[in-house]
Amino acid sequence: MRANTWAGRNKVEVRDVPDPKILNSRDAIVRITSTAICGSDLHLVDGYVPTMQDGDVLGHEFMGEVVEVGPGVGPDKLRVGDRVVVPFPIACGACAACAAELYSCCENSNPNAGIAEKMFGHPVAGIFGYSHLTGGFAGGQAQYARVPFADVGPLKIESDLTDEQVLFLSDILPTGYMGAEMCDIQPSDVVAVWGAGPVGQFAMDSARLLGAAQVIAIDKEPYRLEMAERAGHTPVNFDEVDVRSRLLELTGGRGPDKCIDAVGLEATHGSAHVAAYDRIKQAVRSETERPHTLRQAILSCRSGGVVSVIGVYGGLLDKFPAGAWMNRSLTLRTGQCHVQRYMKPLLERIERGEIDPTRIITHTLPLDEAERGFEIFKNKQENCEKVVLKP
């Protein structure tokens, strides 16, 4: 089959790779009809997530048709021919974390748990196409994928909704929604979202859906800010204004009630010397993150507010403003999304027309053009917001 693979730092390559096979009784094989390039894929390509190997199949946002199921998957759960969206965390459904619906912390799905423990203190769940740190599972930017614990993860789509309407239930829509949900939004709240990429856009939409009085979009790319503004959010360009000062102006001097970091470890900063500081430290591996957004969110949030972190971080960072966090009674909430918890409720919201995931799609390409898709997405060419790939 054809698949998009990691070919070294700053390089991907579509190659012929072996077709996946059933390895365990609870596996399924899915013929992929739609997949996507995620911003967190760029962390792999840019070399900031360790344990990638040449030939690893990328991609953790995918859906398609079930073509084979293992003997341990009951017909009440999944059948050949079912149309499914596959969540990016692989979860067993039986451990203490899964029982608490903390699916991205599953204790049984990562065969390389020992590596994760060294990095994070405790193991994390297996993730499709996201390094050997999270299990080394082949990803979904391919024609077929093996789905472990198929009786727990995939969501059956039994309506006539298009792939484009439901594909992002695999990751970025639940991730954005969880980011807003962790804020405990009240009707009077002003919510600031750093990052107007796909996850940020969905965090903004979700914050409004959950009742925020105003949602502020912070980015530097005009086309992303225009997209957010068309959706009814207030744009702030950090290349043009000092973000903290502008947020104080917009909130009567108090700061946003809730702040969402939808950027993560490769953030940029409007001040050249501040940006250079962390870029150099990251380049020489003195730190693994560029935490401009996290610092700014903590320093900008009103006292007693909530900072929600859904942007991906992978290791260690410098100059974390612990004093501001502790002394101003801020609550910091974070986590890889527990996607399985949110898939059905968000599907129902899509069916009711409460949220339109298709609004962020700017490019649809065949799988064989994945390399071009990564190039335009990473370099923000052609006003690229989200790339969907068709195997």
Secondary structure, 3 states (H helix, E strand, C coil): CEEEEECCCCCEEEEECCCCCCCCCCCEEEEEEEEEECHHHHHHHCCCCCCCCCCCECCCCEEEEEEEECCCCCCCCCCCCCEEEECCEECCCCCHHHHCCCHHHCCCCCCCHHHHHHHHCCCCCEEECCCHHHCCECCCCECEEEECCCCCCCEECCCCCCHHHHHHHHCHHHHHHHHHHCCCCCCCCEEEEECCCHHHHHHHHHHHHCCCCEEEEEECCHHHHHHHHHCCCEEEECCCCCHHHHHHHHCCCCCCCEEEECCCCECCCCCHHHHHHHHHHHHCCCCCCECHHHHHHHHHCCCCCEEEECCCCCCCCCCCCHHHHHHCCCEEEECCCCHHHHHHHHHHHHHCCCCCHHHHCCEEEEHHHHHHHHHHHHCCHHHCCCEEEEC
